[in-house]
Amino acid sequence: MTTLFSKFLTKADIENVLSIPACTLGPLPFREGHSMNMHAHDGNGQEWIFSCNIQRNESVGHFLSVGWIEFVRERNLQVDDSVTILEEVLKNQATSIKLEVKRKIRLFGKDIWSDVI
């Protein structure tokens, strides 16, 4: 699996949209203002379909705006949770997108990262 993107979630990410700098995803198949659906699977194998739009911001350039509020609510995501988007090459050479979300918890005086399921 190849990591395409990873970040710690901010308040804006969990209240509005997940913003992903376009340069982290390689060439995108469409231009600013266009939209597409991103199909991804979570750690439970459940498929999620996220509406994505290319937008531009002067400070970060082009970015992918991912509408994922339903996923945020379903998983009760919080600020500082870690989200990682992975690309997996399947046996038939097709690719699949996987979403991993982890939360830091303190257990017996040590910080560990646990899957958010």
C-alpha positions in Angstrom: 0.0 0.0 0.0 1.1 3.5 -0.8 0.3 6.5 1.5 -1.3 9.2 -0.6 -2.1 11.6 2.2 -2.0 11.8 6.0 -2.8 14.6 8.5 -4.1 15.3 12.0 -7.7 16.6 11.8 -8.5 20.2 12.5 -11.8 21.7 13.6 -12.4 22.8 10.0 -11.8 19.2 8.7 -14.5 17.8 11.0 -17.0 20.6 10.7 -16.8 21.4 7.0 -14.7 19.5 4.5 -11.4 17.6 4.4 -8.9 19.7 2.4 -6.2 17.8 0.6 -3.4 19.7 -1.3 -3.7 18.6 -4.9 0.0 18.1 -5.3 -0.1 15.2 -2.8 -2.4 13.2 -5.1 -0.5 13.5 -8.3 -2.2 14.6 -11.5 -5.9 15.0 -11.1 -8.2 14.1 -13.9 -10.1 17.4 -13.9 -9.6 21.1 -13.3 -10.7 23.7 -10.8 -14.5 23.8 -10.3 -15.0 20.2 -11.5 -16.2 17.5 -9.2 -16.0 13.8 -8.9 -16.8 11.0 -6.5 -14.0 9.2 -4.6 -14.8 5.6 -3.6 -12.9 4.5 -0.5 -13.1 1.6 2.0 -12.6 2.0 5.7 -11.0 -0.5 8.1 -14.2 -2.5 8.3 -14.4 -2.9 4.5 -17.4 -0.5 4.3 -17.4 1.5 1.1 -17.8 5.3 1.3 -18.4 7.6 -1.5 -17.1 11.1 -1.0 -18.0 14.1 -3.2 -14.8 15.9 -4.2 -14.2 19.3 -5.8 -11.1 21.0 -7.0 -10.7 24.5 -5.5 -8.0 27.1 -5.3 -6.7 29.0 -2.4 -3.9 31.6 -2.7 -2.0 30.3 0.3 -2.0 26.5 -0.6 -2.8 26.5 -4.3 -5.1 23.9 -5.7 -6.7 21.5 -3.2 -9.2 18.7 -3.2 -12.3 19.5 -1.1 -13.8 16.2 0.2 -17.3 16.2 1.5 -17.2 13.7 4.3 -19.4 15.0 7.1 -21.5 11.8 7.2 -18.3 9.7 7.7 -17.1 12.2 10.4 -20.4 11.8 12.3 -20.6 8.0 11.8 -17.1 7.6 13.3 -17.4 10.4 15.8 -14.1 11.9 14.6 -12.4 14.5 16.7 -9.7 17.2 16.4 -6.2 15.6 16.4 -7.4 12.2 15.1 -5.1 11.1 12.4 -6.5 10.3 8.9 -4.5 8.5 6.2 -5.6 7.8 2.6 -3.9 4.8 1.1 -3.8 3.4 -2.4 -3.7 -0.4 -2.7 -2.9 -2.3 -5.9 -5.2 -5.3 -6.2 -4.4 -8.6 -7.8 -6.0 -7.6 -11.1 -3.7 -4.5 -11.1 -6.7 -2.2 -10.4 -6.3 0.2 -7.5 -8.4 0.7 -4.4 -8.5 3.6 -1.9 -8.4 2.8 1.8 -9.1 5.2 4.6 -7.5 4.8 8.0 -8.4 6.9 11.0 -6.6 6.6 14.3 -7.0 8.3 17.7 -4.3 8.7 20.4 -5.3 7.3 23.7 -3.3 7.1 26.9 -3.0 3.6 28.4 -0.9 2.8 31.5 1.0 6.1 31.1 1.8 5.5 27.5 0.3 7.1 24.3 -0.9 4.6 21.7 -2.8 5.0 18.5 -5.9 3.0 18.1 -8.1 2.5 15.0 -11.3 4.5 15.0 -14.0 2.0 13.9 
